[in-house]
Amino acid sequence: MDEIASLLEPQIPALRRYAWALLRDHEAADDLVQDTLERAISRWGQRRHEGDLRAWLFTIQRNLFLNGLRQRKARGTQVGEEALNDVQAFGTSPESHAGLRDVLTGLDALSEEQRSLLLLVGVEDLSYEQAAQVLGIPLGTVMSRLSRARARLREFMENGRSTVLRRVK
């Protein structure tokens, strides 16, 4: 068990970042990480030892997230705007907070597949091959989906901002 813990412990910060990016709720993200770790430990014997541990953990986490998403859709539970209030870091300006809200709103406008891929590659720094493994899709699909996600987010940030602050002199 100590060996498993020593392999899993360094992966927890990345799992927490990805969970928060998917859920935007610290408590729900912590629950998702805990469920991910429990699932990984209970299925440790099924893991391919030559495989990438990080990709395996992200796969488990994404599958748990999608299962929860399906359950929430069936129940109709939604996260409100107040979840974005926890995002602002101490000492940031209102302009940067508004920019962060725009990015988060733009991410929410993406499909789940595009958002997950953009977070895995852009935030968690997974290679295209690792992201393809996590999502269970071909490498070419990763590249085209990522290109479309970046283009949609860029277009949103340039044209469709929900909040625009301008300095008036």
Solvent accessible surface area in square Angstrom, and as a share of the most:
residue,aa,sasa,rsa
1,M,148,0.66
2,D,123,0.64
3,E,121,0.54
4,I,26,0.13
5,A,50,0.39
6,S,70,0.45
7,L,68,0.34
8,L,8,0.04
9,E,117,0.52
10,P,90,0.56
11,Q,37,0.17
12,I,52,0.26
13,P,75,0.47
14,A,10,0.08
15,L,2,0.01
16,R,114,0.42
17,R,117,0.43
18,Y,1,0.00
19,A,0,0.00
20,W,50,0.17
21,A,11,0.09
22,L,15,0.08
23,L,24,0.12
24,R,17,0.06
25,D,57,0.30
26,H,92,0.41
27,E,137,0.62
28,A,34,0.27
29,A,3,0.03
30,D,59,0.30
31,D,85,0.44
32,L,15,0.07
33,V,8,0.05
34,Q,102,0.45
35,D,68,0.35
36,T,0,0.00
37,L,31,0.15
38,E,93,0.42
39,R,83,0.30
40,A,0,0.00
41,I,64,0.33
42,S,83,0.53
43,R,101,0.37
44,W,31,0.11
45,G,75,0.72
46,Q,136,0.61
47,R,25,0.09
48,R,164,0.60
49,H,128,0.57
50,E,147,0.66
51,G,28,0.26
52,D,47,0.24
53,L,24,0.12
54,R,62,0.23
55,A,1,0.00
56,W,52,0.18
57,L,0,0.00
58,F,1,0.00
59,T,35,0.21
60,I,18,0.09
61,Q,0,0.00
62,R,23,0.08
63,N,70,0.36
64,L,26,0.13
65,F,8,0.03
66,L,27,0.14
67,N,65,0.33
68,G,16,0.16
69,L,49,0.24
70,R,147,0.54
71,Q,107,0.47
72,R,63,0.23
73,K,157,0.66
74,A,94,0.73
75,R,169,0.62
76,G,51,0.49
77,T,81,0.47
78,Q,163,0.73
79,V,92,0.53
80,G,35,0.34
81,E,124,0.55
82,E,118,0.53
83,A,17,0.13
84,L,18,0.09
85,N,90,0.46
86,D,95,0.49
87,V,24,0.14
88,Q,75,0.33
89,A,61,0.47
90,F,213,0.89
91,G,72,0.69
92,T,55,0.32
93,S,50,0.32
94,P,96,0.61
95,E,87,0.39
96,S,58,0.37
97,H,27,0.12
98,A,11,0.09
99,G,27,0.26
100,L,64,0.32
101,R,62,0.22
102,D,2,0.01
103,V,54,0.31
104,L,9,0.05
105,T,44,0.25
106,G,1,0.01
107,L,14,0.07
108,D,79,0.41
109,A,50,0.39
110,L,7,0.03
111,S,48,0.31
112,E,25,0.11
113,E,73,0.33
114,Q,17,0.08
115,R,31,0.11
116,S,0,0.00
117,L,0,0.00
118,L,20,0.10
119,L,6,0.03
120,L,0,0.00
121,V,16,0.09
122,G,54,0.52
123,V,79,0.45
124,E,2,0.01
125,D,117,0.61
126,L,5,0.03
127,S,48,0.31
128,Y,70,0.27
129,E,108,0.48
130,Q,49,0.22
131,A,0,0.00
132,A,12,0.09
133,Q,82,0.37
134,V,5,0.03
135,L,19,0.10
136,G,66,0.64
137,I,35,0.18
138,P,92,0.58
139,L,72,0.36
140,G,44,0.43
141,T,40,0.24
142,V,0,0.00
143,M,93,0.42
144,S,48,0.31
145,R,44,0.16
146,L,2,0.01
147,S,67,0.43
148,R,125,0.46
149,A,0,0.00
150,R,96,0.35
151,A,47,0.37
152,R,111,0.40
153,L,31,0.16
154,R,133,0.49
155,E,104,0.47
156,F,40,0.16
157,M,36,0.16
158,E,126,0.56
159,N,118,0.61
160,G,38,0.36
161,R,109,0.40
162,S,74,0.48
163,T,49,0.28
164,V,73,0.42
165,L,99,0.49
166,R,197,0.72
167,R,200,0.73
168,V,142,0.81
169,K,230,0.97
